[in-house]
């Protein structure tokens, strides 16, 4: 919905975008998001480490505090 509602938005928030999807569908969604969101700033909230692999930087947040900030190679 975010891609349709604001296709040119510079900042996109994704909150568990593949929750409750089977793995093949989740992979397809992630591939589409990578392409559709190229060049934009994306704040991707997830509990899944495999989804963080596409990130430039990973923040670990707990109770509203940033516990760690790690650049992803």
C-alpha positions as CSV (number, residue, x, y, z in Angstrom):
1,X,0.0,0.0,0.0
2,X,2.8,2.4,0.8
3,X,4.2,2.0,-2.7
4,X,0.8,2.8,-4.2
5,X,-0.1,5.7,-1.9
6,X,3.2,7.5,-2.0
7,X,5.2,6.2,-5.0
8,X,7.8,9.1,-4.8
9,X,8.1,9.2,-1.0
10,X,11.8,9.7,0.1
11,X,11.3,7.8,3.3
12,X,9.4,4.6,3.6
13,X,8.6,2.7,6.8
14,X,8.2,-1.1,6.6
15,X,6.9,-2.7,9.7
16,X,7.3,-6.5,9.4
17,X,6.3,-6.5,5.7
18,X,6.7,-10.3,5.4
19,X,5.1,-11.3,8.6
20,X,2.8,-14.4,8.3
21,X,4.1,-15.1,4.7
22,X,5.6,-18.5,3.7
23,X,9.3,-18.3,2.8
24,X,8.9,-18.4,-1.0
25,X,6.4,-15.6,-0.9
26,X,8.5,-13.6,1.6
27,X,11.5,-13.9,-0.8
28,X,9.4,-12.6,-3.7
29,X,8.1,-9.7,-1.7
30,X,11.7,-8.8,-0.5
31,X,12.9,-8.9,-4.1
32,X,10.1,-6.6,-5.3
33,X,10.7,-4.2,-2.4
34,X,14.5,-4.1,-3.2
35,X,13.6,-3.0,-6.8
36,X,10.7,-0.7,-6.0
37,X,12.5,1.1,-3.2
38,X,15.9,1.5,-4.8
39,X,17.3,5.0,-4.0
40,X,15.0,5.7,-1.1
41,X,15.5,5.7,2.6
42,X,13.8,2.7,4.1
43,X,13.2,2.1,7.8
44,X,12.6,-1.6,8.0
45,X,11.3,-2.9,11.3
46,X,11.9,-6.7,11.6
47,X,12.6,-9.5,14.0
48,X,14.1,-11.6,11.2
49,X,17.9,-11.4,10.7
50,X,17.6,-12.5,7.1
51,X,15.6,-9.5,6.2
52,X,18.2,-7.2,7.7
53,X,20.8,-8.6,5.3
54,X,19.8,-6.0,2.6
55,X,20.4,-3.1,5.0
56,X,23.2,-0.6,5.0
57,X,23.0,-0.2,8.7
58,X,21.3,-2.3,11.4
59,X,20.1,-0.8,14.6
60,X,19.1,-3.0,17.5
61,X,16.5,-1.2,19.6
62,X,15.0,-2.3,22.8
63,X,12.6,-0.4,25.1
64,X,13.0,2.7,22.9
65,X,16.8,2.8,23.2
66,X,19.4,2.0,20.5
67,X,21.5,-0.8,21.9
68,X,23.8,-1.1,18.9
69,X,24.5,0.3,15.4
70,X,26.2,-2.0,13.0
71,X,27.1,-1.2,9.3
72,X,26.3,-4.2,7.1
73,X,29.1,-5.1,4.7
